Amino acid sequence: MGEPSFHLYGFIMCISATAARAFKSVLQGILLSSEGEKLNSMNLLMYMSPIAVLVLLPATLVMEPDVLEVTLSLGLEHKLMWVLLSVNSLAAYLANLSNFLVTKHTSALTLQV
């Protein structure tokens, strides 16, 4: 009978996300191991972060138009919000850095598995 809640659009989006993540991992593995590029994990993170902001910020503002007002109102109401947002940013930075370090010292395939 199949999966009762199967949606073709969701399936295509899931496959696309997996393919894009695999492409990113292979590309960063090539950039980190290439002798001609001379990139280390910190430099790669420095170059990839602005690109990620340029792609994700407009998408966030389109999909969640009131996100700025909600964030500011939560920040004014709860002062701990800014601490939590800073801790979240630091955790994302460290996760990306460790991702790049693992890719550099092993391989993109190891990271995906």
C-alpha positions as CSV (number, residue, x, y, z in Angstrom):
1,M,0.0,0.0,0.0
2,G,2.9,2.4,0.6
3,E,3.5,5.2,3.0
4,P,0.2,6.9,4.0
5,S,1.7,10.4,4.3
6,F,4.0,10.3,1.2
7,H,4.3,13.5,-0.7
8,L,6.2,13.7,-3.9
9,Y,7.3,17.3,-3.3
10,G,8.6,16.5,0.1
11,F,10.5,13.5,-1.3
12,I,12.1,15.6,-4.0
13,M,13.1,18.3,-1.5
14,C,14.6,15.6,0.8
15,I,16.6,14.1,-2.1
16,S,17.7,17.6,-3.3
17,A,18.9,18.6,0.2
18,T,20.9,15.3,0.6
19,A,22.5,15.9,-2.8
20,A,23.3,19.5,-2.0
21,R,24.9,18.5,1.3
22,A,27.0,15.8,-0.4
23,F,28.1,18.3,-3.1
24,K,29.1,20.8,-0.4
25,S,31.1,18.2,1.5
26,V,32.9,17.0,-1.6
27,L,33.7,20.5,-2.6
28,Q,35.0,21.5,0.8
29,G,37.1,18.3,0.8
30,I,38.6,19.2,-2.5
31,L,39.3,22.8,-1.4
32,L,40.9,21.7,1.9
33,S,43.1,19.1,0.3
34,S,44.2,21.0,-2.8
35,E,47.8,22.1,-2.7
36,G,47.1,24.9,-5.2
37,E,44.3,26.5,-3.0
38,K,46.2,26.5,0.3
39,L,43.0,26.8,2.3
40,N,42.7,25.8,5.9
41,S,39.5,25.3,7.9
42,M,39.4,28.9,9.2
43,N,39.9,30.4,5.8
44,L,37.2,28.2,4.2
45,L,34.8,29.2,7.0
46,M,35.6,32.8,6.5
47,Y,34.8,32.5,2.7
48,M,31.7,30.3,3.1
49,S,30.0,32.3,5.9
50,P,29.1,35.4,3.9
51,I,27.8,33.3,1.0
52,A,25.6,31.4,3.4
53,V,24.3,34.7,4.8
54,L,23.5,36.0,1.3
55,V,21.6,32.8,0.5
56,L,19.8,32.2,3.8
57,L,18.9,35.7,5.0
58,P,16.6,36.5,2.0
59,A,15.0,33.1,2.2
60,T,14.3,33.6,5.9
61,L,12.8,37.0,5.4
62,V,10.5,35.7,2.6
63,M,9.4,32.5,4.5
64,E,9.1,34.2,7.9
65,P,8.3,37.9,7.3
66,D,7.8,38.8,10.9
67,V,11.0,37.2,12.2
68,L,12.7,40.5,13.0
69,E,9.8,41.9,15.0
70,V,9.4,38.7,17.0
71,T,13.1,38.5,17.7
72,L,13.3,42.1,18.9
73,S,10.2,41.8,21.0
74,L,11.5,38.6,22.6
75,G,14.9,40.4,23.2
76,L,13.2,43.3,24.9
77,E,10.9,41.1,27.0
78,H,13.6,38.5,28.0
79,K,17.1,39.7,28.4
80,L,18.4,36.1,28.4
81,M,17.3,35.9,24.7
82,W,20.5,37.7,23.6
83,V,22.7,35.4,25.6
84,L,20.9,32.4,24.1
85,L,21.3,33.8,20.6
86,S,25.0,34.4,21.2
87,V,25.5,30.9,22.5
88,N,23.6,29.5,19.5
89,S,25.8,31.5,17.2
90,L,29.0,30.3,18.9
91,A,27.7,26.7,18.7
92,A,27.0,27.0,15.0
93,Y,30.5,28.4,14.4
94,L,32.1,25.6,16.3
95,A,30.0,23.0,14.5
96,N,31.0,24.4,11.1
97,L,34.7,24.6,12.2
98,S,34.7,21.0,13.4
99,N,32.9,19.9,10.2
100,F,35.7,21.4,8.1
101,L,38.4,20.0,10.4
102,V,36.9,16.5,10.1
103,T,36.7,16.8,6.4
104,K,40.3,18.0,6.1
105,H,41.7,15.2,8.2
106,T,39.5,12.4,6.9
107,S,37.3,12.7,3.8
108,A,33.9,13.9,2.7
109,L,32.6,10.3,2.6
110,T,33.6,9.7,6.2
111,L,31.8,12.8,7.3
112,Q,28.6,11.8,5.4
113,V,28.7,8.3,6.8
